[in-house]
Amino acid sequence: MIRTLLLSALVAGALTCGVPTYPPDVTRVVGGKAARPNSWPWQVSLLYASNGNWYHTCGGSLINNSWVLMAAHCINSSWTYAVALGRHNLYIAESGSLAVSVSKTVVHENWNSSDVSNGYDIALVKLANPVSLTDKIQLACLPPAGAILPNNYPCYVTGWGYLQTSGPPSEDLQQGRLLVVDYDTCSSPDWWGSTVKTNMICAGGDGEISSCFGDSGGPLNCQAPDGRWEVHGIVSFGSSLGCNYYHKPSVFTRVSNYIDWINWVIANN
């Protein structure tokens, strides 16, 4: 009986991810816009300390009460970090938001900052104290291991990055609808070519909407058939020519390729 109750609790907990209290406004099909406040409640801001102040550097996704998923290129071992949760505007101490110090960072062992196109741009950040879930702070769902989205599947990138190549960064959390570009297309010579690997996801490339500076580490949110939002991608890189460049879609770390790694890190740290 106890085991049955425990299993039921685990299943119920798993079902709570990816279903925001305040559903995102996805009625606008074209163009980016400010997100509905707290409609992507797993979105976090990674903050770094400098001269007594804290500054946004990357996005991330809360995947359990103590761990945030983000990009390896966001992590500098010499920096001190904290994570802001439950935020909409980065510069206002909003009700229900909080900041938690970071106790540990784990970067994928195959990550090479000198060879971004090799992939493995994934890291986990452990919070110093577990957070309680609220209507503004909730967990992201992760996709099934090995899942690959079909061409033109609609997803949303979210973050506080630049609104355009020359800036400025956004104060309010932004969302942009991107269509997945399948590997065969994205790896063709007039797109990303051999730079793109199968452990990545391409999305966008229409010259209108993309991730940009400051969005790194943040989620590519894709809705599953059951209605839950899953974080299929982590913002990794884009064109050196600038954001929103035609046939140079945003490139994301494909989360479904790293489910075993994520589970191992959490279990052993």
C-alpha positions as CSV (number, residue, x, y, z in Angstrom):
1,M,0.0,0.0,0.0
2,I,2.8,2.4,0.9
3,R,4.6,1.6,-2.3
4,T,1.4,2.2,-4.3
5,L,1.0,5.6,-2.7
6,L,4.6,6.5,-3.3
7,L,4.4,5.6,-7.0
8,S,1.1,7.6,-7.3
9,A,2.8,10.6,-5.8
10,L,5.8,10.3,-8.2
11,V,3.5,10.1,-11.2
12,A,1.4,13.0,-9.9
13,G,4.6,15.1,-9.5
14,A,5.7,14.2,-13.0
15,L,2.4,15.4,-14.4
16,T,2.8,18.8,-12.8
17,C,5.7,19.9,-15.1
18,G,5.1,21.9,-18.2
19,V,1.6,23.1,-17.4
20,P,1.8,26.8,-16.4
21,T,-0.7,28.3,-14.0
22,Y,-0.8,31.3,-16.5
23,P,-0.8,29.7,-20.0
24,P,1.4,31.5,-22.6
25,D,-0.3,33.6,-25.2
26,V,0.5,31.7,-28.4
27,T,-2.3,33.3,-30.5
28,R,0.1,35.5,-32.5
29,V,1.7,33.4,-35.1
30,V,4.2,35.8,-36.6
31,G,6.8,37.8,-34.8
32,G,8.3,38.0,-31.3
33,K,6.6,39.7,-28.4
34,A,6.7,40.2,-24.6
35,A,5.5,37.0,-22.9
36,R,2.5,36.9,-20.7
37,P,4.0,37.4,-17.2
38,N,4.9,34.1,-15.6
39,S,3.6,32.0,-18.5
40,W,7.0,30.2,-18.8
41,P,7.5,29.6,-15.1
42,W,10.5,27.4,-15.5
43,Q,12.5,30.1,-17.2
44,V,15.3,31.4,-15.0
45,S,18.0,34.1,-15.3
46,L,21.6,33.1,-14.5
47,L,23.2,36.0,-12.7
48,Y,26.9,36.7,-12.1
49,A,28.4,38.9,-9.5
50,S,30.6,41.8,-10.4
51,N,31.7,44.7,-8.2
52,G,29.0,44.0,-5.7
53,N,26.2,43.8,-8.2
54,W,24.4,41.0,-10.0
55,Y,24.0,40.9,-13.8
56,H,22.0,38.7,-16.2
57,T,24.2,36.5,-18.4
58,C,22.1,33.6,-19.6
59,G,18.8,31.9,-19.4
60,G,18.0,28.4,-18.1
61,S,15.2,26.0,-17.2
62,L,14.2,24.7,-13.8
63,I,13.9,21.0,-14.1
64,N,13.6,20.0,-10.4
65,N,13.6,21.9,-7.1
66,S,17.4,22.0,-7.0
67,W,18.6,21.9,-10.6
68,V,18.6,24.2,-13.6
69,L,19.4,23.1,-17.1
70,M,21.4,25.5,-19.4
71,A,24.3,25.8,-21.8
72,A,27.9,24.9,-21.0
73,H,29.1,28.1,-22.7
74,C,27.3,30.1,-20.1
75,I,29.6,28.8,-17.3
76,N,32.8,30.4,-16.2
77,S,34.5,28.5,-13.4
78,S,35.9,31.6,-11.9
79,W,32.6,33.4,-11.6
80,T,30.1,33.5,-8.7
81,Y,26.5,32.7,-9.8
82,A,23.0,33.0,-8.5
83,V,19.7,32.1,-10.2
84,A,16.7,34.4,-10.4
85,L,13.3,32.6,-10.5
86,G,9.7,33.7,-11.0
87,R,10.8,36.9,-12.9
88,H,9.1,38.7,-15.8
89,N,11.0,42.0,-15.6
90,L,14.7,41.5,-14.8
91,Y,15.1,44.9,-13.1
92,I,12.1,44.9,-10.7
93,A,11.9,42.9,-7.5
94,E,8.5,41.4,-8.4
95,S,6.3,39.7,-5.9
96,G,6.8,36.0,-5.9
97,S,10.3,36.1,-7.5
98,L,13.5,35.2,-5.7
99,A,17.2,34.7,-6.2
100,V,19.1,31.7,-5.0
101,S,22.8,31.2,-4.9
102,V,24.5,28.4,-6.8
103,S,26.3,25.7,-5.0
104,K,27.6,23.7,-8.0
105,T,28.0,23.8,-11.7
106,V,28.4,20.6,-13.9
107,V,29.5,21.1,-17.5
108,H,29.3,18.2,-19.9
109,E,32.7,16.4,-20.0
110,N,32.9,16.5,-23.8
111,W,32.2,20.3,-24.1
112,N,35.0,22.2,-25.8
113,S,34.7,25.9,-25.8
114,S,37.1,26.1,-28.7
115,D,34.9,23.9,-30.8
116,V,31.3,24.9,-30.3
117,S,30.2,23.0,-33.4
118,N,31.2,19.7,-31.8
119,G,28.1,20.0,-29.6
120,Y,27.7,19.0,-25.9
121,D,26.8,22.6,-25.1
122,I,24.9,21.5,-21.9
123,A,25.4,22.1,-18.2
124,L,23.5,21.7,-15.0
125,V,23.5,24.2,-12.1
126,K,22.7,23.2,-8.6
127,L,20.9,25.6,-6.3
128,A,22.2,26.1,-2.8
129,N,18.7,25.6,-1.4
130,P,15.8,23.7,-3.0
131,V,13.0,26.1,-4.1
132,S,9.3,25.7,-3.4
133,L,7.0,25.6,-6.4
134,T,4.4,28.3,-6.8
135,D,2.1,29.8,-9.4
136,K,5.2,31.7,-10.7
137,I,7.9,29.1,-10.2
138,Q,7.3,25.7,-11.8
139,L,9.2,22.8,-13.4
140,A,10.0,22.2,-17.1
141,C,9.2,18.9,-18.6
142,L,12.0,17.2,-20.5
143,P,11.3,15.2,-23.8
144,P,11.6,11.4,-24.0
145,A,15.1,10.2,-24.6
146,G,15.9,10.2,-28.3
147,A,12.9,12.2,-29.4
148,I,13.3,14.1,-32.7
149,L,10.8,16.8,-33.7
150,P,9.6,16.8,-37.3
151,N,10.3,19.6,-39.8
152,N,8.2,22.7,-39.2
153,Y,7.1,21.7,-35.7
154,P,6.2,25.0,-33.9
155,C,8.2,25.9,-30.8
156,Y,8.8,29.0,-28.7
157,V,12.2,30.4,-27.7
158,T,12.1,32.6,-24.6
159,G,14.6,34.9,-22.9
160,W,15.7,38.4,-22.0
161,G,18.2,38.7,-24.8
162,Y,18.7,41.5,-27.3
163,L,15.6,42.4,-29.4
164,Q,17.9,42.8,-32.4
165,T,21.6,42.3,-33.3
166,S,22.6,45.7,-32.1
167,G,20.6,45.5,-28.8
168,P,19.3,46.6,-26.4
169,P,18.5,43.7,-24.1
170,S,14.9,43.2,-23.1
171,E,13.6,44.1,-19.7
172,D,10.6,41.9,-19.9
173,L,10.7,38.2,-20.9
174,Q,10.3,37.8,-24.6
175,Q,8.9,34.8,-26.6
176,G,9.3,34.1,-30.3
177,R,7.7,31.4,-32.4
178,L,10.2,29.3,-34.3
179,L,9.6,26.4,-36.7
180,V,12.0,23.4,-36.4
181,V,14.2,22.9,-39.4
182,D,15.0,19.2,-39.9
183,Y,18.7,18.0,-39.9
184,D,18.8,17.2,-43.6
185,T,17.8,20.8,-44.4
186,C,19.8,22.5,-41.8
187,S,23.0,20.6,-42.6
188,S,22.7,21.4,-46.3
189,P,25.5,23.7,-47.8
190,D,23.3,26.8,-48.1
191,W,22.2,26.6,-44.5
192,W,24.6,25.6,-41.6
193,G,26.4,22.8,-43.5
194,S,28.6,20.5,-41.4
195,T,28.6,22.9,-38.5
196,V,25.3,21.4,-37.4
197,K,25.3,17.9,-35.8
198,T,22.6,15.4,-35.0
199,N,22.9,16.3,-31.3
200,M,21.5,19.8,-32.1
201,I,18.2,21.3,-33.2
202,C,17.8,24.0,-35.7
203,A,14.7,26.3,-35.5
204,G,13.9,29.5,-37.4
205,G,16.0,30.7,-40.3
206,D,13.3,32.9,-41.9
207,G,15.2,36.1,-41.3
208,E,12.5,37.4,-38.9
209,I,12.7,35.7,-35.5
210,S,15.6,34.0,-33.7
211,S,17.4,33.8,-30.4
212,C,19.9,36.6,-29.8
213,F,22.6,37.7,-27.4
214,G,21.5,37.1,-23.8
215,D,19.1,34.3,-24.7
216,S,21.9,31.7,-24.4
217,G,21.1,28.7,-22.2
218,G,17.4,29.3,-22.3
219,P,14.7,26.9,-23.5
220,L,13.2,26.0,-26.8
221,N,9.7,25.2,-25.6
222,C,7.6,22.8,-27.7
223,Q,4.1,21.6,-26.8
224,A,3.6,17.8,-26.6
225,P,0.3,16.2,-27.8
226,D,-0.9,16.0,-24.2
227,G,-0.6,19.7,-23.9
228,R,2.4,19.9,-21.7
229,W,5.4,22.1,-22.7
230,E,8.7,20.3,-23.0
231,V,12.1,21.9,-23.2
232,H,13.5,20.3,-26.4
233,G,16.4,22.7,-26.9
234,I,18.9,24.8,-25.1
235,V,20.0,28.0,-26.9
236,S,23.5,27.3,-28.1
237,F,24.7,29.5,-31.0
238,G,23.6,31.6,-34.0
239,S,25.2,33.3,-37.0
240,S,28.2,35.5,-36.5
241,L,26.6,37.8,-39.1
242,G,23.9,38.7,-36.5
243,C,20.5,37.6,-35.2
244,N,17.6,36.9,-37.5
245,Y,19.8,36.0,-40.5
246,Y,18.2,34.2,-43.4
247,H,19.0,30.4,-43.6
248,K,21.0,30.6,-40.4
249,P,18.4,29.4,-37.9
250,S,19.1,29.4,-34.2
251,V,20.9,26.3,-33.1
252,F,20.0,24.5,-29.9
253,T,21.5,21.6,-27.9
254,R,19.0,18.7,-28.4
255,V,17.9,17.9,-24.9
256,S,16.6,14.4,-25.8
257,N,20.1,13.4,-26.6
258,Y,21.2,14.0,-23.0
259,I,18.5,12.5,-20.8
260,D,20.7,9.8,-19.4
261,W,23.5,12.3,-18.7
262,I,21.1,14.7,-17.0
263,N,19.7,11.9,-14.8
264,W,23.2,10.7,-14.0
265,V,24.4,14.1,-12.9
266,I,21.4,14.7,-10.7
267,A,21.7,11.3,-9.1
268,N,25.4,11.6,-8.3
269,N,25.6,15.2,-7.2
